[in-house]
Amino acid sequence: MLNKKKLEEMKEAEALAYFRAELVDISPESYTLDERKQISKEMDASSAAIEDAMREDFAKLDEVTQTKLLDMPCASGIESPQWWWDVLVGEGDPLYRELEPLS
């Protein structure tokens, strides 16, 4: 299971990646194209890493607990039930599957 310290580290990495992206939005001329690509990759990678960890932890739960846990976010109205299914059971957020990685 994902421990609290590791989760916090992953959330900090994601927050830093998104903060850097905000800086690019504020001052795009301060960044080269390669730097912008790297920041974009870090955003995708950090978000995907959190989802991967969530999916791994979810998979370790018994079926009854999985069902109850999946029902909660689905009922929240935050994202669609299909999105939660993809993230917790499937292959992750469809966004990461549909976008081609920047080279």
TORNU-853091 format. One record per residue (C-alpha): chain; residue in three letters; x, y, z. Coordinates in steps of 0.2 Angstrom, whole numbers, plus 5000, padded with zeros to 4 digits. Each point is the difference from the previous one (the first is absolute). Example, Ala and Ser with C-alpha at 12.3 -4.5 7.8 and 13.67 -1.06 7.14 Angstrom:
REM residues 2
('A' 'Ala' (5062 4978 5039))
('A' 'Ser' (5006 5017 4997))
//
This chain:
REM residues 103
('A' 'Met' (5000 5000 5000))
('A' 'Leu' (5005 5018 4996))
('A' 'Asn' (5007 5008 5016))
('A' 'Lys' (4996 5017 5005))
('A' 'Lys' (5018 5007 4998))
('A' 'Lys' (5001 4993 4982))
('A' 'Leu' (4983 5007 4996))
('A' 'Glu' (5005 5017 5006))
('A' 'Glu' (5016 4999 4990))
('A' 'Met' (4990 4996 4984))
('A' 'Lys' (4988 5014 5003))
('A' 'Glu' (5014 5012 5003))
('A' 'Ala' (5008 4995 4983))
('A' 'Glu' (4983 5002 4992))
('A' 'Ala' (4998 5017 5007))
('A' 'Leu' (5017 5005 4996))
('A' 'Ala' (4998 4995 4982))
('A' 'Tyr' (4983 5009 4998))
('A' 'Phe' (5008 5016 5009))
('A' 'Arg' (5014 5000 4987))
('A' 'Ala' (4987 4999 4986))
('A' 'Glu' (4991 5015 5008))
('A' 'Leu' (5017 5009 4999))
('A' 'Val' (5001 4996 4981))
('A' 'Asp' (4983 5007 4998))
('A' 'Ile' (5005 5016 5008))
('A' 'Ser' (5016 5002 4991))
('A' 'Pro' (5001 4988 4985))
('A' 'Glu' (5015 5010 4992))
('A' 'Ser' (5011 4995 5015))
('A' 'Tyr' (4999 4981 4995))
('A' 'Thr' (5007 4991 4985))
('A' 'Leu' (4989 4988 4991))
('A' 'Asp' (5010 4985 5008))
('A' 'Glu' (4997 5007 5017))
('A' 'Arg' (4981 5002 4997))
('A' 'Lys' (4999 4982 4993))
('A' 'Gln' (5009 4994 5016))
('A' 'Ile' (4988 5009 5011))
('A' 'Ser' (4986 4992 4991))
('A' 'Lys' (5007 4983 5001))
('A' 'Glu' (5003 5003 5019))
('A' 'Met' (4982 5005 5002))
('A' 'Asp' (4993 4984 4991))
('A' 'Ala' (5013 4989 5009))
('A' 'Ser' (4996 5006 5017))
('A' 'Ser' (4981 4999 4998))
('A' 'Ala' (5001 4983 4992))
('A' 'Ala' (5012 4994 5015))
('A' 'Ile' (4987 5005 5012))
('A' 'Glu' (4986 4991 4991))
('A' 'Asp' (5011 4984 4998))
('A' 'Ala' (5003 5000 5018))
('A' 'Met' (4981 5002 5004))
('A' 'Arg' (4996 4986 4987))
('A' 'Glu' (5013 4988 5008))
('A' 'Asp' (4993 5003 5018))
('A' 'Phe' (4982 4998 4993))
('A' 'Ala' (5004 4984 4992))
('A' 'Lys' (5006 4993 5017))
('A' 'Leu' (4983 5002 5008))
('A' 'Asp' (4987 4987 5001))
('A' 'Glu' (4985 5001 4987))
('A' 'Val' (4988 5006 5013))
('A' 'Thr' (5011 5014 5006))
('A' 'Gln' (5004 5005 4982))
('A' 'Thr' (4982 5001 4996))
('A' 'Lys' (4996 5011 5015))
('A' 'Leu' (5015 5011 4997))
('A' 'Leu' (4996 5002 4981))
('A' 'Asp' (4982 5005 5004))
('A' 'Met' (5006 5015 5010))
('A' 'Pro' (5009 5010 4987))
('A' 'Cys' (4988 4995 4987))
('A' 'Ala' (4986 5007 5010))
('A' 'Ser' (5009 5016 5004))
('A' 'Gly' (4997 5007 4982))
('A' 'Ile' (5019 5004 4999))
('A' 'Glu' (5004 4992 4983))
('A' 'Ser' (4990 4986 4992))
('A' 'Pro' (4998 4983 5007))
('A' 'Gln' (5009 4994 4985))
('A' 'Trp' (5015 5011 5004))
('A' 'Trp' (5001 4993 5017))
('A' 'Trp' (4999 4982 4993))
('A' 'Asp' (5014 5004 4988))
('A' 'Val' (5011 5008 5013))
('A' 'Leu' (4997 4987 5014))
('A' 'Val' (4997 4984 4990))
('A' 'Gly' (5005 5003 4982))
('A' 'Glu' (5015 5007 4992))
('A' 'Gly' (4999 5018 5008))
('A' 'Asp' (4994 5016 4995))
('A' 'Pro' (4995 4999 4981))
('A' 'Leu' (5009 5017 4998))
('A' 'Tyr' (5017 4992 5002))
('A' 'Arg' (4996 4986 4988))
('A' 'Glu' (4993 5012 4986))
('A' 'Leu' (5014 5012 5000))
('A' 'Glu' (5016 4996 4991))
('A' 'Pro' (5016 5003 5010))
('A' 'Leu' (5010 5016 4996))
('A' 'Ser' (5016 4995 4992))
//
